[in-house]
Amino acid sequence: MSVSLSVPIPAIILAGSRPGPDPLLSGSGAATKALLRVAGAPMIVHVVRALRAAPEIGAIHILAQDSAALAAEPGLADFADLHFATSGAGISASLAAALPDNDDPLLVTTADNVLLTPAMVAEFLTRAADSDVAVAMVERDVLLARYPQSRRTWLKFRGGWWSGANLFRLRGRRVLPLLDFWGRIERDRKKGLKIVAAFGPWLLLGALFRLFTIQQGVARAGRRFGLDARVVPMRAPEACIDADKPSDIELIERIFAARR
């Protein structure tokens, strides 16, 4: 059941393209990944539809290198309070430039998070309340119990293996030091241990020897920047299935068919 927050918060959708060719776009006719059609609509339309149906969300801002192409997408024409901006070089720099001028919270997700639902948004924001930084994640057993064929990048900690769910809650400009740090390591975002090691040897040793849970590890990492950081374990396994590979697209199409 959805629980509305008293004041809707803005959402940012990261819809830019990574450097280099994207195999998903080969022969598709789509100019950018966010416009690739999945389950009958461009990826970005699925994400905007889910956010617009969530009462917890106010204005929606889409960041992309070619924001004009996304603004011209007919499937987005009827959504209210939708804004487009041209992103910079890199995720962290683009986010930093889009933050409000205060410490008000906002939600961040990605254009390939096409299985997002209003229920996921409600669950995440309710459990992330009062944090400075919150990250949605799915534990491996939750995913594989429903979708054993799905292949993800896992972070291994005591008590479970975890995959990111492309949902973040940020407390406005309070997180700028963290974004600056992330800008120096984001190219290794798919290499779990390299990301952990960047936060210091103690966190790396803790991960290698399973000395603490991922919740404890993220809290430690946040304290390095004076932030209350937490992991929100998501109940829906679909929360961590984004559209990165052809096999992901096939699975996503089947999930949408089952939803219908």
C-alpha positions in Angstrom: 0.0 0.0 0.0 1.4 3.4 -1.0 2.1 5.9 1.8 2.3 9.5 0.6 4.8 12.0 2.0 3.4 15.3 3.3 5.2 17.3 0.6 6.1 15.9 -2.8 9.8 15.9 -3.7 11.4 16.5 -7.1 12.8 13.6 -9.1 15.8 13.6 -11.5 16.0 11.0 -14.2 19.5 10.4 -15.6 19.0 9.8 -19.3 22.4 10.4 -20.7 24.5 8.2 -22.9 27.8 6.5 -21.9 30.9 7.1 -24.1 31.2 4.7 -26.9 28.7 2.6 -28.9 25.8 0.9 -27.2 25.1 -2.6 -28.5 21.4 -2.2 -27.5 21.0 0.5 -30.0 22.4 -1.4 -33.0 19.7 -1.5 -35.7 17.0 -0.1 -33.4 16.7 3.3 -35.0 16.8 5.0 -31.5 19.1 8.0 -31.2 19.8 7.3 -27.6 19.2 4.5 -25.1 16.5 6.4 -23.2 14.4 6.4 -26.5 14.9 2.7 -27.1 11.4 1.0 -27.3 10.8 -1.7 -24.7 7.4 -3.2 -24.1 5.7 -0.8 -26.5 7.2 2.5 -25.4 10.5 4.3 -25.1 12.3 3.5 -21.8 12.1 7.0 -20.6 8.3 7.0 -21.0 7.9 4.0 -18.6 10.0 5.7 -16.0 8.2 9.0 -16.2 4.8 7.2 -16.1 5.8 5.5 -12.9 7.1 8.7 -11.2 4.1 10.8 -12.3 1.7 8.2 -10.8 3.6 8.3 -7.5 2.0 11.0 -5.1 5.4 11.3 -3.4 6.9 12.9 -6.5 6.5 16.5 -7.6 8.5 18.0 -10.5 10.4 15.6 -12.7 13.7 16.7 -14.3 15.3 14.8 -17.2 19.0 15.2 -17.7 20.6 14.1 -20.9 23.3 15.2 -23.4 20.7 15.6 -26.1 17.8 16.8 -24.0 16.1 18.3 -27.1 15.6 14.8 -28.6 13.9 13.6 -25.4 11.8 16.7 -25.1 10.5 16.0 -28.7 9.4 12.4 -27.8 5.6 12.4 -28.3 5.1 9.9 -25.5 6.2 12.5 -23.0 3.9 15.3 -24.3 1.0 14.8 -21.9 2.9 14.6 -18.6 2.7 17.5 -16.2 5.5 19.3 -14.5 8.2 17.7 -16.7 11.5 19.6 -17.3 14.5 18.9 -19.5 18.1 20.0 -19.0 21.4 19.3 -20.8 23.7 17.2 -18.7 27.4 17.7 -18.3 30.3 15.3 -18.5 29.7 12.5 -16.0 26.9 11.5 -13.7 28.3 13.2 -10.6 28.9 16.6 -12.3 25.5 16.5 -13.9 23.8 15.8 -10.6 25.8 18.4 -8.7 24.7 21.0 -11.2 21.0 20.0 -10.8 20.8 20.0 -7.0 18.6 22.6 -5.4 20.1 25.5 -3.5 19.3 24.0 -0.2 19.2 20.7 1.7 15.7 19.7 0.5 15.6 16.0 -0.6 15.2 14.7 -4.1 14.9 11.3 -5.7 17.3 10.2 -8.4 16.7 7.3 -10.9 17.8 6.3 -14.4 16.0 6.1 -17.8 16.7 2.4 -18.0 14.9 1.7 -14.7 11.9 0.7 -16.8 10.3 -1.7 -14.3 9.9 1.1 -11.7 6.5 1.3 -10.1 4.8 3.8 -7.8 4.8 1.1 -5.1 8.6 0.9 -5.3 8.9 4.7 -5.1 6.6 4.7 -2.0 8.5 1.9 -0.3 11.9 3.4 -0.9 11.0 7.0 0.1 9.2 5.9 3.2 12.1 3.8 4.5 14.7 6.4 3.4 13.0 9.2 5.3 15.4 11.5 7.3 18.5 10.1 5.7 21.1 12.3 3.9 21.8 9.6 1.3 19.8 6.5 0.7 20.4 3.7 -1.8 17.9 1.1 -2.9 19.3 -2.4 -3.2 18.0 -5.9 -3.8 19.5 -9.0 -2.0 20.5 -11.8 -4.3 18.2 -14.4 -2.9 15.2 -12.1 -3.4 16.1 -11.7 -7.1 17.0 -15.3 -7.9 14.0 -16.7 -6.2 11.8 -15.1 -8.8 14.2 -14.6 -11.8 17.1 -17.2 -11.6 18.2 -16.3 -15.1 19.0 -12.7 -14.3 22.6 -11.7 -14.1 23.6 -8.7 -12.1 26.7 -7.1 -10.5 26.9 -8.1 -6.8 28.4 -6.5 -3.7 29.3 -9.3 -1.2 28.9 -8.5 2.5 28.1 -10.4 5.6 24.5 -11.5 5.5 24.0 -11.3 1.7 25.0 -10.3 -1.8 23.5 -7.0 -3.0 22.7 -5.3 -6.4 21.8 -1.7 -6.9 18.3 -0.7 -7.8 18.9 2.7 -9.4 17.0 4.6 -6.8 18.7 7.2 -4.6 17.5 9.8 -2.2 19.8 12.8 -1.8 19.6 15.6 0.8 20.2 18.5 -1.5 23.5 20.2 -1.4 24.6 18.4 1.7 25.8 15.6 -0.6 28.1 17.7 -2.7 31.3 16.3 -1.1 30.1 12.8 -1.8 29.3 13.6 -5.5 32.7 15.2 -5.9 34.3 12.0 -4.6 32.0 9.8 -6.8 33.1 11.8 -9.8 36.6 10.4 -9.4 35.6 6.8 -9.2 32.4 6.5 -11.2 34.1 4.9 -14.2 34.6 1.8 -12.0 30.9 1.7 -11.0 30.5 -2.0 -12.2 33.6 -3.1 -10.3 32.3 -3.8 -6.8 35.6 -4.2 -4.9 37.2 -1.2 -6.6 34.3 1.0 -5.5 34.5 -0.4 -1.9 38.3 0.1 -1.8 38.0 3.7 -2.8 36.3 4.4 0.6 39.4 3.2 2.5 41.2 0.1 3.5 39.0 -0.7 6.5 35.9 -0.8 4.4 37.7 -3.0 1.8 38.9 -5.4 4.5 35.5 -5.5 6.0 34.0 -6.4 2.6 36.6 -9.0 1.8 36.3 -10.8 5.1 32.6 -10.2 5.5 33.2 -8.3 8.8 30.0 -6.2 8.5 26.7 -6.0 6.7 26.1 -3.8 3.7 24.0 -1.5 5.9 26.9 -1.1 8.3 29.4 -0.6 5.4 27.3 2.1 3.7 26.8 3.9 7.1 30.6 3.9 7.6 31.1 5.3 4.1 28.6 8.0 4.7 30.2 9.1 8.0 33.4 9.8 6.1 31.5 12.7 4.6 29.5 13.6 7.7 26.4 12.0 6.1 23.7 9.7 7.4 23.8 7.1 4.7 21.7 4.0 4.5 20.7 1.0 2.3 17.0 0.4 1.7 16.5 -3.3 0.9 13.7 -3.5 -1.7 11.1 -6.3 -1.5 10.4 -6.3 -5.2 13.0 -8.3 -7.1 12.2 -6.3 -10.3 13.7 -3.2 -8.6 17.2 -4.2 -9.6 16.5 -5.3 -13.2 17.5 -2.5 -15.5 18.0 -2.6 -19.2 21.7 -3.0 -19.7 22.0 -6.1 -21.9 19.8 -7.8 -24.6 19.0 -10.5 -22.1 17.7 -7.8 -19.7 15.4 -6.5 -22.5 14.0 -10.0 -23.1 13.3 -10.5 -19.4 11.8 -7.0 -19.0 9.5 -7.7 -22.0 8.3 -10.9 -20.3 7.7 -9.1 -17.0 5.6 -6.4 -18.7 3.6 -9.0 -20.5 2.9 -10.8 -17.1 1.9 -7.4 -15.6 -0.6 -6.8 -18.3 
